[in-house]
């Protein structure tokens, strides 16, 4: 039975359990599989990092109110956040890592920074 390289489809000679014709094909194949598996994660992480950077830039002192539109103009995506925090009063803060925000009335957003204890 003829064996075929998983990367370049060349005929393989050698051991019976060999899957690739050489190290270059093995590396190329594994890198391609890894890239395909992580492409969604990489895209989500890119959006989260961008959101965090926008919040950090707009909120240098740890707490400030801004208009929702000013975040959107910078490219902020409200569909992505790392976690939420609910207060006893029922307010829900959305966080991108340590940078957070609370939607308020009149299209205002309260930006906060979570302080480590």
Secondary structure, 3 states (H helix, E strand, C coil): CCEECCCCCCEECCCCCCCCCCHHHHHHHHHHHHHHHHHHHHHHHHHHHHHHHHHHHHCCCCEEEEEHHHHHHHCCCCCCCCEEEECCCCCEEEEECCEEEEECCCCEEEEEECCCC
